Amino acid sequence: MKELENVFGKKVIALESAQMIGYVLDIVFSADLKTFKGYILADEESEREVFLPYKSVTAENDECFFVLNERECQSYFDEARTNPLGKIVYGYDGIDLGRVQSIITAKDKVVKIVTTKGEILPKHILSVSEQYIIFSNKKNKQRGDNPFKVEQENLPKVKAMEISPSIEISRPTKISLNPSMILNKTATCDIFGFNNELLIKKGEIINQNLINKAKKHNKLNYLIFNSK
């Protein structure tokens, strides 16, 4: 089984050309979160997003994915993102079941989704949106089991609030990556420029000058995903 939590920023190498063709920017699932489809890559030079199907990865290690050639990547259209990491999970009865922190897969099948308070089996997911996952945590009365494996007891109940029809509900604004959020953080790996020159050293404290250098070499997204 594979944990899809630490794949962001991984390099993708084409075996036939021995060239880096991009790095992992996001992960893609089916709308019901039962199937893992693949990775969204940021092109190394242009930062253009492309899609890499799961089955196209021939091998991997701690730092890289390997594919046969660049043609394995497909054009990607910016549709609704299906990555569940960070989404809040609520039970059908209003219980707060935590925030998604990890996804466990076996090949292209999602085995379970791990939250800050327990584990979810995909078959019990009722609905998914950009921010929330609704989960059926009703007990099976015949077998007496609960599909949600709780790691913390006494979970708080969320009281439902009746919304007046006169209140206008607006769609949340899509959140974009803000370079200022990584100021004073630490780079977690070496980052190289267009000519393979070292731009930022692993362990270096990120300041505005380093952010500007990363922008100039189209490495800003890579820096954001490799800082803590």
Solvent accessible surface area in square Angstrom, and as a share of the most:
residue,aa,sasa,rsa
1,M,171,0.77
2,K,51,0.21
3,E,80,0.36
4,L,0,0.00
5,E,68,0.30
6,N,117,0.60
7,V,4,0.02
8,F,46,0.19
9,G,6,0.05
10,K,23,0.10
11,K,62,0.26
12,V,0,0.00
13,I,34,0.17
14,A,0,0.00
15,L,93,0.46
16,E,110,0.49
17,S,45,0.29
18,A,81,0.63
19,Q,106,0.47
20,M,52,0.23
21,I,21,0.11
22,G,0,0.00
23,Y,1,0.00
24,V,0,0.00
25,L,16,0.08
26,D,19,0.10
27,I,1,0.01
28,V,22,0.13
29,F,3,0.01
30,S,19,0.12
31,A,86,0.66
32,D,64,0.33
33,L,1,0.01
34,K,80,0.34
35,T,40,0.23
36,F,3,0.01
37,K,101,0.43
38,G,0,0.00
39,Y,3,0.01
40,I,0,0.00
41,L,0,0.00
42,A,0,0.00
43,D,37,0.19
44,E,34,0.15
45,E,115,0.51
46,S,71,0.46
47,E,40,0.18
48,R,135,0.49
49,E,50,0.22
50,V,11,0.06
51,F,32,0.13
52,L,0,0.00
53,P,27,0.17
54,Y,54,0.20
55,K,168,0.71
56,S,16,0.10
57,V,31,0.18
58,T,86,0.50
59,A,55,0.43
60,E,80,0.36
61,N,76,0.39
62,D,137,0.71
63,E,123,0.55
64,C,18,0.11
65,F,0,0.00
66,F,44,0.19
67,V,0,0.00
68,L,84,0.42
69,N,10,0.05
70,E,78,0.35
71,R,192,0.70
72,E,51,0.23
73,C,29,0.17
74,Q,95,0.42
75,S,81,0.52
76,Y,48,0.18
77,F,149,0.62
78,D,93,0.48
79,E,126,0.56
80,A,70,0.54
81,R,66,0.24
82,T,34,0.20
83,N,25,0.13
84,P,0,0.00
85,L,43,0.21
86,G,31,0.30
87,K,16,0.07
88,I,42,0.21
89,V,0,0.00
90,Y,60,0.23
91,G,4,0.04
92,Y,131,0.50
93,D,75,0.39
94,G,20,0.19
95,I,32,0.16
96,D,35,0.18
97,L,3,0.01
98,G,6,0.06
99,R,118,0.43
100,V,5,0.03
101,Q,83,0.37
102,S,5,0.03
103,I,0,0.00
104,I,23,0.12
105,T,1,0.00
106,A,39,0.30
107,K,162,0.69
108,D,33,0.17
109,K,119,0.50
110,V,12,0.07
111,V,51,0.29
112,K,50,0.21
113,I,1,0.00
114,V,24,0.14
115,T,0,0.00
116,T,64,0.37
117,K,32,0.14
118,G,0,0.00
119,E,35,0.16
120,I,0,0.00
121,L,59,0.29
122,P,11,0.07
123,K,135,0.57
124,H,47,0.21
125,I,19,0.10
126,L,95,0.47
127,S,58,0.38
128,V,50,0.29
129,S,60,0.39
130,E,86,0.39
131,Q,84,0.37
132,Y,83,0.32
133,I,0,0.00
134,I,53,0.27
135,F,0,0.00
136,S,25,0.16
137,N,15,0.08
138,K,131,0.55
139,K,136,0.58
140,N,56,0.29
141,K,196,0.83
142,Q,176,0.78
143,R,176,0.64
144,G,57,0.55
145,D,57,0.30
146,N,61,0.31
147,P,19,0.12
148,F,7,0.03
149,K,125,0.53
150,V,69,0.40
151,E,114,0.51
152,Q,92,0.41
153,E,151,0.68
154,N,146,0.75
155,L,33,0.17
156,P,81,0.51
157,K,148,0.63
158,V,72,0.41
159,K,189,0.80
160,A,98,0.76
161,M,159,0.71
162,E,169,0.76
163,I,90,0.46
164,S,48,0.31
165,P,139,0.87
166,S,101,0.65
167,I,104,0.53
168,E,157,0.70
169,I,132,0.67
170,S,91,0.59
171,R,183,0.67
172,P,73,0.46
173,T,123,0.72
174,K,137,0.58
175,I,162,0.82
176,S,91,0.59
177,L,80,0.40
178,N,82,0.42
179,P,34,0.21
180,S,61,0.39
181,M,93,0.41
182,I,2,0.01
183,L,65,0.32
184,N,123,0.63
185,K,79,0.33
186,T,38,0.22
187,A,1,0.01
188,T,45,0.26
189,C,33,0.20
190,D,61,0.31
191,I,1,0.00
192,F,77,0.32
193,G,8,0.08
194,F,97,0.40
195,N,129,0.66
196,N,117,0.60
197,E,65,0.29
198,L,77,0.39
199,L,14,0.07
200,I,0,0.00
201,K,124,0.53
202,K,138,0.58
203,G,44,0.43
204,E,61,0.27
205,I,98,0.50
206,I,0,0.00
207,N,73,0.38
208,Q,91,0.40
209,N,93,0.48
210,L,8,0.04
211,I,1,0.01
212,N,74,0.38
213,K,67,0.29
214,A,0,0.00
215,K,100,0.43
216,K,157,0.66
217,H,26,0.12
218,N,50,0.26
219,K,10,0.04
220,L,30,0.15
221,N,38,0.20
222,Y,12,0.05
223,L,0,0.00
224,I,14,0.07
225,F,64,0.27
226,N,19,0.09
227,S,21,0.14
228,K,165,0.70
